[in-house]
Amino acid sequence: MAPLERNPDSLPKSARAVLEDYSEAETNHTCTDRHLYGGYRQRERVAALADWTLSEFEGDLVEIGACQGLCSRMLAEVAARHGRKLIVIDPWVPGTQDCEGEEYEAFLRNTSEFKKHLEVIREPSSAPVVFEKMRDRPLAFVFVDGLHTFDACWSDFNLVRNVNGIVIADDARYNMEVLMAARIRARQYGWRVIQPPDMREALLIPEHP
């Protein structure tokens, strides 16, 4: 497994500034729920990291697992600002994780303003058709927030292995299956894994020559 770095000081100064601007230190002080710890400002932080990444790297954005599209809307706005596409991958199957039956319609409403900058793949992220569509696609930024099992995350990290910028793995702080899949894949692909101390997500950073 790739080593788990706790200190983000090895990131570029401008990327560290994003983490500082959206720090969770104050909200964590009163948080008693481990599932919420480090996540109160996550959507804004993810969007800000995407914005920074697209200013540094070529390629599109990917979001695996969108639910009602609240984060998707913010990422689509970033994509529009940079003239890129946000590729959203989610099957929206009622009865699966976080899906009761009306989430897809809510997603369409929440992202309608940025439809031109969206590419929606309504399939499980592990489906062969998704791998075919993503093959050789230039990617700058990825937010992995689909099924939180080892097998699902193992497949998701493989799906986006050609990323140039940052992969964010949601809930890696408390979900050991997510973190283990991230660290093993990172070892395979030459990525670094950074788990900032006050945030619930992990950052997977490809090493560049």
N, C-alpha and C positions, 0 to 999 in steps of 0.2 A: 504493500500500500504506500501511496505517497505520504510524506510527512504532513502533519496537520499544523499549519502555522496559525498562531493566535494573534500575532501583531501585524497589522496592515502597513507598517512603515516601509516595506519593500515596494509598495505600489508607487506609481508616479505621484508627485505632490498634488497635482490637480485632481487625481482620483481620490487621494486621501482627504482632500478638501470636501468632496462630495459626502464621504462617510461622516466627516465631522459636522457638516451642515445638517445632516439627517440622523444625528446620533440618537440613540435610545436611552442614554444614561439617565435622564431625568424621569422618563416614564417607567423604566425598569425598577426604579427605586421603590415604587409603591405596587409593583405587579407581583401577584402571588400565584398566577396561573402560568405554568411552564409553557403552555401552548401559545400564549399571548406574549410572553417575554421576548423582547427584541423585535416585535412585529407591529407596533402601533403606527410607525411611520414608514412601513415597508414599501407600500405602493409608490409613495413619493420618492423614496430612496432608489427603488428599482428603476423608475423612469429617469431619475437624474443620472444614474450610472449608465443607462442606455444612451442618454444624450451625450455624456462624456465619451462613451465608447465609439459612437458614430462620428464624433469629431476627430477620432484618432484612426479608425479602421474602415476599410471598404466592406460592403456586404449588407445584407438585410438583417432583420430581427426575427427571432422565433419565440413564440410563447407556447409551451406545451401545458395544456390544462388552463381553461379560461373561465369556466363557470359562467357568471353573468356579465363578464366583460368589464368589470370596474378597473382592473389593472390594464386590460387590453386597450381601453379608451386612452389611457395615459401613454401607453407605448405607441399606439397608432398616431397620436399627436406628435410624438418624437419622430416617428418615421416620416410623417408628412413634412415636418420642419427640415429634415435632411434629404428629402426626395427619395426615400427608401420605401420598402414594403415591410409590413408586419405579417409574418406567416403564423397563423393561429391553428394549432392542432388539438382537436378535442372531438370525441364522438358524440358527446351530449346524450348518453344513453340513460334513460330514467332507471333508477335503482342502483346505479353505480355511485362511486364516491362523490359526494356533494351534488348529486343530480337527482332532483325529484320530478322533473318533467317540464318546467317552464323556463329553464335557464337559457336555452338557446334563443328563444324569442327575446328574453331580456338582454342577452348579448347583442343581438341585432339592433335593438333600440339604443343601447348604450354606445355602440360604435358607429352608428349610421352616419355621423358627421364626417367620418374618415374612411368611408367605404372604398374610395379610390386607392387608398394605401393599405388595404387589407387583402390578404389571400387566406381564405378559410379552407382548411382540410378537415372535413367532418368524418374522421376515421380514427380508430385507436392508433396511437403513435407507434405501436409495434407492427402495424400492418405492412406487408410488403409494398403495397401501393404508395405508402408514405415514404418509405426508404427510396423508392424509385423516383418520386417527385423531388426529394431532397438531395439526391445524388449530385455531387459536384456543385451544389448551390453555394455561392459565396455568402458567408455569414459573419456578421460582426458581433452580434449580441444574442444571447439565449437565456430565457427564464424557464427553468424546469420546475413545473408545479402541477404535474399530473398525478398518476397513482403513486402513492408513497411506499411502494414495496421495493425490495431489492431488485427483483427481476425487471420491474417496469423502469426503474431508474437506470439500471444497467443497460437496458435497450435505449432509453432516451439519450444517455450520454454518447452512446455509439452513433445514434442518428445524427448528432450535431458535431461529430468529432472534427469536422473541417472548419470549425469556428476560428476566427482570428483574434477576437477581442476578449470578451468575458462570458462565462457561463455562470448563472446564479442558480444554486440548488436550494429551493425553499425548504424550511423546517429541518435543516441538517443539524441544528443545535440539539434537538431532542429526539429526532428519529434516526436511530443508528443504522437502519437499513439504507436510508438515503445517503448518509455520510459514508458508509462502507462502500457502497457502489461508486460514489464520487471518488473516493481515495484510490480504489483499485483501478478504475478507469483512468484516473489522473496519472498513475504510475505507467500505464500502458501508453498513454498519449503524450507524455512529457509535460503535463500540466502541473501547476502548483495549486494547493488547496489552502485557502485562507478562511478561517472562521473568526471574524471580528468579535471581540468579547461581549459586546452589548447588542448583537444582532442575531436573529434566528436563522438567517440564511448563510450559506457558505459561498465563497467566490472561487471559481475554478479559472485559473489564468494560464493560457498557453504560453510556453516559453518561446521567444523568438530569437533567431540567430543574431 
